[in-house]
Amino acid sequence: MADTQFKYDVFISYNHADEKWVVDTLLPALESAGLKVCIDYKDLGAGEIASAGIENAVKASRDMLLVLTQNWFKGQWTQFEVQVAIQLDPTGTKRKIIPLLSEPGIEKEIPVSISRYNWIDFAKKDREAIAWKQLFTALGKPDAKIPVANPQESAENTPASWFLAHPYGMPPNFTGRESERK
């Protein structure tokens, strides 16, 4: 399908218990990359039957992100959202369904219907930059700016910028408080 057929680039399926990361981190990162994002609280019509609204939103979205957590697996609406996406493209050739692992060990919970899709692991914080790069590449924005999770870990706070009052190693005969050296 041509991208012109879609109103949105991506639909986010998440449980409201996990809303903080979705709204504060994921959504701004996607929007700053220039993606048109469909998210329930902004894009589902008031007074519309919820199931019909979700179906229309998923149909209007080129791709779908699944923010996988224990809460996501417990949610009836999240299960409905992914089933709509699978029904619309059972072979997985017209749109991407991209699972985002958001909790350590959550990959053990993934059902067969979702396990056929390659996931992106946001649970390993030491590989978060890789996860963002994979996500933006999968969504057609490989050059998007990767968000910095902790501002103190930004480029301005590198070892080269640290002031070290004692830039040499400890003396070999150092005694007392050895445990603090580790």
N, C-alpha and C positions, 0 to 999 in steps of 0.2 A: 504494500500500500504506500502511496505517496504521502509524505509528511503533511501536504496541504489538506489532507482529509481530517487531520486531527486539530482540535482546538488547543489541546495541551500536549506538552512534550512528555510529561510524566505524572502519574497518579501515585500518591503516597498512601499505602495501607499501613495503619498503625493502631495500637490500642491507646485510648486516651490516658491510661495510667502511665504511658511512656511519652506523653506529650512534650515534656520539657526539652528533651534532646531533639525531638522532631522540629518543634517550633523555634527553639533558640539556636540550634546548630545546623541541622540538615536543610531546612527550608531556606534560610538566608544564603547558605552556600550554593544551593541549586539556583536560586533566583539571581545571585550575583554572577553566576556563570552564564546568565542569559536564557535560562530554561523557563518555559511556561509551566508552572506547577499547579496541579489540581489537588487541593487538600480540602477535606470535608467542611471545616468550619468557615471557609471562605467561598467555596464553589458549589455546594449543594443548596438547591433552592428551598427557601422557607415555604412551608405548607405543602411541599411535594412529598409523595409517598417515599419513605426512606429507601426502600429496595429499588424503586424505579430511578430515584436520583443517583444512587450508587451505580446502577447499570448504565445510565446515560453518561455519567462521569468517566467510567472505565472505558466505554465505547469511544468517548471523545479524547482519550489519552493514548499516545503512541506507545508508551512503555509504562511499567508498574514497578514500584519499589515496595518490598515487603520488609517492614522493620520488625525483624523476628526477635521476640522476647517470650518469656513464660506467659506474660499477659496477652501477647498477640495470639498465642495458641489457644488461650481460654476464651477469646472473644468470638461471639457469633457473627458480628458484622465483618470482622476481618476475614473469617472463613468464607463468608458470602462473597466478599470482594475478590478474593483470589479465585474462587470457583467461577465467577462471572468472567474473569480474564481468561481462565483456561478454556471455558466454553466458547468464547469468542475466537480463540486461536488454539485449538487442541493440539496442533502439530508444533506450535511454537516457532513458526516461520515468519509471522507477520508483525509480531510485537514482542518485546523483551519483558520477561518477568524476572526481576533481579532481587533475590533475597539478600538482606543485609543482616548479618549476624551481629546482634547488639548486646549479647550477654555471653560470658564464657561458658562453653559446653552446650550451647543451645543447638548446635548442629546435630546432637544426638536425638533431638525432639522432632526433627524435620520429617514430615510424612512423605511417602513415595511420590505423591502428586507434585510436591515441590522440590524434592531432592534431585530431580532430573535437571534442574536449573543450577548453573554455577553461581555460587554465592560470593559475597564480598564480606570479609571479616573485619568488622569494626570493634570487635570485642578485645582484640590484642592492641592495647594502646601504643606499644612500641612499633607497630606496623600501621598506624593510622594514616600516615601520609601515603603509603602504598594503597590503602583502601580507598582514599579519596581519589587518587589518580585512576584506579580501576573504575570507580564509579563514573567519574567525568568522561573517561574514554568510552565506556559502554553507552553513555547517553549522548555521544557525539560531540563532546566538548573537551578534547584531550589537553587543551592549553589553559583550561580554567584554573584560577588561583586556588591553591589548596589552603583551606582555613587552618589557622593556628589554634590548637585546642587550648593551650595555656600561653597567654601573652608573655609571661616571663621566659618562655622557651623560644621567643622569636629570634630573628637573625641578629638583633641588637644585643642579645645576651648570649654571646658565644664565648668559649674559653679564651679567645684572643682578646676579648674586652674585659676580662676579669682582672682585678687588682690583686696580686698575690704578694703579701708582705713577706712571705717566707717561701721563695720560689725554689728552694733546694730540698732534697730529701732529708729525712730524719737522721740524726747521728746514729751510728751503729751501736753505741753504748747507751742509748736512751733507756732510762729506767722509770718505772711508775707510769700508770695510765696507758699501758700497752693496748688495752682493749679499745681505747679511743682512736688508735692508729688504724684500726680495721674498718 
